[in-house]
Amino acid sequence: MFKELNPLLHSELRLAVMSILIGVESADFVFIRRQTGATAGNLSVQLDKLAKAGYIAIEKTFRGRMPCTVCRITDAGRDAFAEYVEALRSYIGR
């Protein structure tokens, strides 16, 4: 039987963000935008959705006078990502 894919993570951009964050302690907005090729507006919306789900934590600070948004994956995000990967395996392994 196929496992259900988490619709929040099944979005290409949100999955890309989670894939980046799973491998690092944290990443700033500019790095994530460059890695994904997303527009700033779209990325901001998708980060907000992940944060509201509790999958990532967002910290907004300043570097000098420049705003800096740093994202970290949460334990809930790690668990959701692991479950998503396991669900994908149910499709691939057939």
PyRosetta script that sets phi, psi and omega in degrees:
from pyrosetta import init, pose_from_sequence

init()
pose = pose_from_sequence("MFKELNPLLHSELRLAVMSILIGVESADFVFIRRQTGATAGNLSVQLDKLAKAGYIAIEKTFRGRMPCTVCRITDAGRDAFAEYVEALRSYIGR")
pose.set_psi(1, 141.0)
pose.set_omega(1, 177.7)
pose.set_phi(2, -77.9)
pose.set_psi(2, 139.1)
pose.set_omega(2, 174.9)
pose.set_phi(3, -85.5)
pose.set_psi(3, 148.5)
pose.set_omega(3, -180.0)
pose.set_phi(4, -71.3)
pose.set_psi(4, 135.1)
pose.set_omega(4, 177.1)
pose.set_phi(5, -86.1)
pose.set_psi(5, 134.7)
pose.set_omega(5, 179.4)
pose.set_phi(6, -62.9)
pose.set_psi(6, 114.3)
pose.set_omega(6, -176.7)
pose.set_phi(7, -63.5)
pose.set_psi(7, -27.1)
pose.set_omega(7, 178.8)
pose.set_phi(8, -68.1)
pose.set_psi(8, -36.6)
pose.set_omega(8, -179.4)
pose.set_phi(9, -89.3)
pose.set_psi(9, -13.1)
pose.set_omega(9, -176.0)
pose.set_phi(10, -76.1)
pose.set_psi(10, -11.0)
pose.set_omega(10, 174.2)
pose.set_phi(11, -69.1)
pose.set_psi(11, 135.0)
pose.set_omega(11, -176.2)
pose.set_phi(12, -56.0)
pose.set_psi(12, -46.8)
pose.set_omega(12, -176.9)
pose.set_phi(13, -70.6)
pose.set_psi(13, -43.5)
pose.set_omega(13, 179.3)
pose.set_phi(14, -64.5)
pose.set_psi(14, -37.8)
pose.set_omega(14, 176.8)
pose.set_phi(15, -64.9)
pose.set_psi(15, -40.0)
pose.set_omega(15, 177.8)
pose.set_phi(16, -62.8)
pose.set_psi(16, -43.5)
pose.set_omega(16, 179.0)
pose.set_phi(17, -60.9)
pose.set_psi(17, -47.9)
pose.set_omega(17, -179.2)
pose.set_phi(18, -63.5)
pose.set_psi(18, -37.8)
pose.set_omega(18, 178.7)
pose.set_phi(19, -64.0)
pose.set_psi(19, -36.5)
pose.set_omega(19, 176.6)
pose.set_phi(20, -69.0)
pose.set_psi(20, -48.7)
pose.set_omega(20, -174.0)
pose.set_phi(21, -70.5)
pose.set_psi(21, -25.9)
pose.set_omega(21, -179.9)
pose.set_phi(22, -64.8)
pose.set_psi(22, -25.2)
pose.set_omega(22, -175.4)
pose.set_phi(23, -100.9)
pose.set_psi(23, 1.1)
pose.set_omega(23, -177.8)
pose.set_phi(24, -134.7)
pose.set_psi(24, 161.7)
pose.set_omega(24, 176.3)
pose.set_phi(25, -69.4)
pose.set_psi(25, -41.8)
pose.set_omega(25, 177.4)
pose.set_phi(26, -161.6)
pose.set_psi(26, 164.8)
pose.set_omega(26, 177.7)
pose.set_phi(27, -148.6)
pose.set_psi(27, 140.6)
pose.set_omega(27, 179.0)
pose.set_phi(28, -86.9)
pose.set_psi(28, 163.7)
pose.set_omega(28, -175.2)
pose.set_phi(29, -55.0)
pose.set_psi(29, -44.7)
pose.set_omega(29, -176.9)
pose.set_phi(30, -63.2)
pose.set_psi(30, -43.3)
pose.set_omega(30, 178.6)
pose.set_phi(31, -60.8)
pose.set_psi(31, -47.5)
pose.set_omega(31, -178.9)
pose.set_phi(32, -63.3)
pose.set_psi(32, -41.8)
pose.set_omega(32, 179.3)
pose.set_phi(33, -61.7)
pose.set_psi(33, -43.6)
pose.set_omega(33, -179.9)
pose.set_phi(34, -66.5)
pose.set_psi(34, -40.9)
pose.set_omega(34, -178.7)
pose.set_phi(35, -67.3)
pose.set_psi(35, -35.7)
pose.set_omega(35, -176.6)
pose.set_phi(36, -91.9)
pose.set_psi(36, -22.1)
pose.set_omega(36, -176.0)
pose.set_phi(37, 75.1)
pose.set_psi(37, 13.8)
pose.set_omega(37, -178.6)
pose.set_phi(38, -78.5)
pose.set_psi(38, 157.2)
pose.set_omega(38, 171.9)
pose.set_phi(39, -75.2)
pose.set_psi(39, 156.7)
pose.set_omega(39, -179.3)
pose.set_phi(40, -60.0)
pose.set_psi(40, -41.7)
pose.set_omega(40, -178.6)
pose.set_phi(41, -64.9)
pose.set_psi(41, -46.3)
pose.set_omega(41, 179.7)
pose.set_phi(42, -65.3)
pose.set_psi(42, -43.5)
pose.set_omega(42, 179.7)
pose.set_phi(43, -61.5)
pose.set_psi(43, -42.7)
pose.set_omega(43, 179.6)
pose.set_phi(44, -58.7)
pose.set_psi(44, -43.5)
pose.set_omega(44, 179.1)
pose.set_phi(45, -63.7)
pose.set_psi(45, -44.0)
pose.set_omega(45, -177.5)
pose.set_phi(46, -69.6)
pose.set_psi(46, -37.4)
pose.set_omega(46, 176.3)
pose.set_phi(47, -63.2)
pose.set_psi(47, -39.2)
pose.set_omega(47, 178.9)
pose.set_phi(48, -62.5)
pose.set_psi(48, -41.2)
pose.set_omega(48, 177.9)
pose.set_phi(49, -63.2)
pose.set_psi(49, -42.7)
pose.set_omega(49, 178.5)
pose.set_phi(50, -66.0)
pose.set_psi(50, -38.2)
pose.set_omega(50, 179.2)
pose.set_phi(51, -67.4)
pose.set_psi(51, -42.5)
pose.set_omega(51, 179.2)
pose.set_phi(52, -63.6)
pose.set_psi(52, -29.7)
pose.set_omega(52, 177.6)
pose.set_phi(53, -79.0)
pose.set_psi(53, -10.3)
pose.set_omega(53, -178.6)
pose.set_phi(54, 83.5)
pose.set_psi(54, 12.8)
pose.set_omega(54, -177.7)
pose.set_phi(55, -83.5)
pose.set_psi(55, -27.0)
pose.set_omega(55, 177.3)
pose.set_phi(56, -135.8)
pose.set_psi(56, 157.2)
pose.set_omega(56, 172.7)
pose.set_phi(57, -111.5)
pose.set_psi(57, 137.8)
pose.set_omega(57, -179.6)
pose.set_phi(58, -118.4)
pose.set_psi(58, 129.2)
pose.set_omega(58, 177.5)
pose.set_phi(59, -119.5)
pose.set_psi(59, 123.7)
pose.set_omega(59, 179.5)
pose.set_phi(60, -106.6)
pose.set_psi(60, 121.2)
pose.set_omega(60, -180.0)
pose.set_phi(61, -136.4)
pose.set_psi(61, -167.6)
pose.set_omega(61, 175.3)
pose.set_phi(62, -129.0)
pose.set_psi(62, 143.3)
pose.set_omega(62, 167.8)
pose.set_phi(63, -109.4)
pose.set_psi(63, 100.6)
pose.set_omega(63, -170.9)
pose.set_phi(64, 66.7)
pose.set_psi(64, -120.3)
pose.set_omega(64, 178.4)
pose.set_phi(65, -100.5)
pose.set_psi(65, -2.3)
pose.set_omega(65, -176.8)
pose.set_phi(66, -91.5)
pose.set_psi(66, 131.2)
pose.set_omega(66, 176.1)
pose.set_phi(67, -66.9)
pose.set_psi(67, 145.6)
pose.set_omega(67, -179.4)
pose.set_phi(68, -136.8)
pose.set_psi(68, 120.9)
pose.set_omega(68, 177.9)
pose.set_phi(69, -108.3)
pose.set_psi(69, 121.5)
pose.set_omega(69, -178.5)
pose.set_phi(70, -115.3)
pose.set_psi(70, 133.9)
pose.set_omega(70, -178.9)
pose.set_phi(71, -115.9)
pose.set_psi(71, 141.8)
pose.set_omega(71, 175.8)
pose.set_phi(72, -134.1)
pose.set_psi(72, 143.9)
pose.set_omega(72, 175.4)
pose.set_phi(73, -78.4)
pose.set_psi(73, 142.8)
pose.set_omega(73, 178.5)
pose.set_phi(74, -95.4)
pose.set_psi(74, 172.0)
pose.set_omega(74, 175.7)
pose.set_phi(75, -61.0)
pose.set_psi(75, -40.6)
pose.set_omega(75, 177.1)
pose.set_phi(76, -62.1)
pose.set_psi(76, -37.7)
pose.set_omega(76, 177.5)
pose.set_phi(77, -66.2)
pose.set_psi(77, -40.9)
pose.set_omega(77, 176.9)
pose.set_phi(78, -61.4)
pose.set_psi(78, -44.7)
pose.set_omega(78, 179.7)
pose.set_phi(79, -63.4)
pose.set_psi(79, -45.0)
pose.set_omega(79, 179.6)
pose.set_phi(80, -62.9)
pose.set_psi(80, -40.2)
pose.set_omega(80, 179.3)
pose.set_phi(81, -65.3)
pose.set_psi(81, -43.6)
pose.set_omega(81, 179.3)
pose.set_phi(82, -62.4)
pose.set_psi(82, -41.4)
pose.set_omega(82, 178.0)
pose.set_phi(83, -65.1)
pose.set_psi(83, -37.7)
pose.set_omega(83, 179.0)
pose.set_phi(84, -64.8)
pose.set_psi(84, -45.1)
pose.set_omega(84, 179.3)
pose.set_phi(85, -62.6)
pose.set_psi(85, -41.5)
pose.set_omega(85, 178.2)
pose.set_phi(86, -63.2)
pose.set_psi(86, -40.5)
pose.set_omega(86, 177.5)
pose.set_phi(87, -63.0)
pose.set_psi(87, -40.8)
pose.set_omega(87, 177.4)
pose.set_phi(88, -61.0)
pose.set_psi(88, -37.8)
pose.set_omega(88, 179.6)
pose.set_phi(89, -61.4)
pose.set_psi(89, -30.4)
pose.set_omega(89, 178.9)
pose.set_phi(90, -66.9)
pose.set_psi(90, -25.0)
pose.set_omega(90, 176.3)
pose.set_phi(91, -84.0)
pose.set_psi(91, -39.9)
pose.set_omega(91, -175.2)
pose.set_phi(92, -73.2)
pose.set_psi(92, -37.0)
pose.set_omega(92, -173.6)
pose.set_phi(93, -75.1)
pose.set_psi(93, 2.0)
pose.set_omega(93, -176.7)
pose.set_phi(94, -88.8)
pose.dump_pdb("model.pdb")
